[in-house]
Amino acid sequence: MTKTTLIKNAAAPAPGRRTEQIQMIEIDGLTKRYGRHTVVDGLSFSCGAGEVLGFLGPNGAGKSTTMKMLTGFVAPTAGSASVCGHDVQSDSLEARRRIGYLPEGAPSYAEMTPAAFLEFIADVRELGGALRKRRLDEVVERLHLGPVLQQSIDTLSKGFKRRVGLAQAILHDPEVLILDEPTDGLDPNQKHEVRELIRSMAEDKLIVISTHILEEVEAVCSRAIIIANGRILADDTPEHLAARSRYHNAVRVTLGEGADLDAARAAIGQLGSVSGTEADRKLRSITALAADGGQGAAAWRDVSDLAAAEGWAVAGLQLEAGRLDEVFRQITEGAAT
Amino acid sequence: MNIVAALFRRELKSYFATPVAYVFIVIFLVLMGTFTFYLGGFYERGQADLRPFFNFHPWLYLFLVPALSMRLWAEERKSGSIELLMTLPITPWQAVLGKYLAAWAFTGLALALTFPVWITVNYLGDPDNGAILTAYIGSLLMAGGFLAIGSCLSAFTRNQVIAFVISVVVCFGFLLSGFPLVLDMFSAWAPQALVDGIASLSFLTHFANISRGVIDFRDVVFFGLLIGAFLYANTIVLQWKQAD
């Protein structure tokens, strides 16, 4: 079992391979207070190219505020943040040149067309010549904006508005991409597309996304930071986080028609490598929780042996990696009390 | 400079993307015409000049310019686009200047469209066209002053109505600061130097000189400084209240 990594003040190097990389974002003791209310409380971490950092937390945890401070929109009360070595406050312009930012809700100018809006962003980002044309064509194609280019933005659907915001953020091919809830309000197909886009860009960039959708973290992130009440509660890979779940290495058996669910559950519960069982009558499945965190997949072996020996009609047998939503609840609710 | 130009173009185009531009220009021209020919007694005076026309400019601007400036920043706040704008690699000065110059250019356009009045007076008589040109420049400068005030105040709020009302009140103060209505509030307690200082801020006084065809360097400097000061204040307000 991985221990909860509680990072306090120092910009501790992240575990493993990350230490060799150039740190693109460095945050040290970043704090934001509104009056007596502390929104972000001494946040410190750093991350480098190739990472997709998921910022996870309940609503009001301070995700957006941290992003606003990183992009120079909100001035921190204390602490510092730098992007590619440029401090976001003292060297703000240089930092902002390296960032592509999708603010929460993807605001843009409603009366403009996506074409005019992207031209405007290209002007302000000072993209010129062949590069400008190439980048404009590329983002339009990547985000499938072709059919709506000449329609005013306020007549577009939510999905298109979001894509216009994303196009704007990636137009100058930034080194650091900060996306505040990039898939919020999109339908499943659009979500899938945006995730594909993030994955395809991840190689040479640092991408920071905030979300409260856990499947998104599992789908795209290489690292997840869980924050609540402005503090970092966990900082790990999604796999390691999921491994903290009691469902880590649990075995789910789905029984076919006619099999006796209760008898099977009782039999599985007797196994030494199983610490408990849960049954789902609708799906006709039994989940056997692994004892000792499931070392060596003993539960898997025992349950499959048992099923074979008893001659159950097994419709499915699954080894669970762990449930991130359960870990998330456990970590954030533990912090609230 | 390219960035200011980009912001300028975007802002100016946005006026014409909505009915704002057309409504403003039509109302501006209709009111100008009505005031000049009816209230101003353009024909009855029997003089070949545009005094009745220019005399109404301060009063028209008092309401029309805040109507134009109220949206400059309040709308950006309301729609959230301010977050997009201010996280682009631009300085507050570039943002303020780009938007302000667009609004000013738009007022200039509306003012230029009053040219039929000029044609009329030239058709009817033989006016001093140099004086008329001077008065136009003075009018544009005064509109710039009102706009700078309105732009600065618009940055305080996300509510356009509030921005409008406050702008009208402050502009009214500046318009009449040379008159007892405003001066009496200060003369009872403030030192004479301050009262004189306030009196010297009057738009009406400064505009009166220019509209008579006299370009006094001091009047031009007055409007220049006033615009500069309010735009500077605008950048301060913007940074201070950026995210609220």
HADDOCK unambig.tbl for C-alpha pairs under 7 A between the chains (distance, minus, plus):
assign (segid A and resid 71 and name CA) (segid B and resid 87 and name CA) 5.98 0.50 0.50
assign (segid A and resid 72 and name CA) (segid B and resid 87 and name CA) 6.36 0.50 0.50
assign (segid A and resid 73 and name CA) (segid B and resid 83 and name CA) 6.60 0.50 0.50
assign (segid A and resid 73 and name CA) (segid B and resid 86 and name CA) 6.54 0.50 0.50
assign (segid A and resid 73 and name CA) (segid B and resid 87 and name CA) 5.93 0.50 0.50
assign (segid A and resid 73 and name CA) (segid B and resid 243 and name CA) 6.50 0.50 0.50
assign (segid A and resid 74 and name CA) (segid B and resid 243 and name CA) 5.93 0.50 0.50
assign (segid A and resid 93 and name CA) (segid B and resid 89 and name CA) 5.03 0.50 0.50
assign (segid A and resid 93 and name CA) (segid B and resid 90 and name CA) 6.75 0.50 0.50
assign (segid A and resid 96 and name CA) (segid B and resid 87 and name CA) 6.50 0.50 0.50
assign (segid A and resid 96 and name CA) (segid B and resid 88 and name CA) 6.28 0.50 0.50
assign (segid A and resid 96 and name CA) (segid B and resid 89 and name CA) 5.22 0.50 0.50
assign (segid A and resid 97 and name CA) (segid B and resid 89 and name CA) 5.46 0.50 0.50
assign (segid A and resid 103 and name CA) (segid B and resid 83 and name CA) 6.92 0.50 0.50
assign (segid A and resid 103 and name CA) (segid B and resid 84 and name CA) 6.77 0.50 0.50
assign (segid A and resid 107 and name CA) (segid B and resid 79 and name CA) 6.80 0.50 0.50
assign (segid A and resid 107 and name CA) (segid B and resid 80 and name CA) 5.62 0.50 0.50
assign (segid A and resid 107 and name CA) (segid B and resid 81 and name CA) 5.05 0.50 0.50
assign (segid A and resid 107 and name CA) (segid B and resid 84 and name CA) 6.79 0.50 0.50
assign (segid A and resid 108 and name CA) (segid B and resid 81 and name CA) 5.30 0.50 0.50
assign (segid A and resid 109 and name CA) (segid B and resid 81 and name CA) 6.63 0.50 0.50
assign (segid A and resid 111 and name CA) (segid B and resid 14 and name CA) 6.72 0.50 0.50
assign (segid A and resid 111 and name CA) (segid B and resid 17 and name CA) 6.22 0.50 0.50
assign (segid A and resid 120 and name CA) (segid B and resid 6 and name CA) 6.52 0.50 0.50
assign (segid A and resid 120 and name CA) (segid B and resid 10 and name CA) 6.84 0.50 0.50
assign (segid A and resid 123 and name CA) (segid B and resid 3 and name CA) 6.81 0.50 0.50
assign (segid A and resid 123 and name CA) (segid B and resid 6 and name CA) 5.90 0.50 0.50
assign (segid A and resid 124 and name CA) (segid B and resid 3 and name CA) 5.24 0.50 0.50
assign (segid A and resid 124 and name CA) (segid B and resid 6 and name CA) 6.30 0.50 0.50
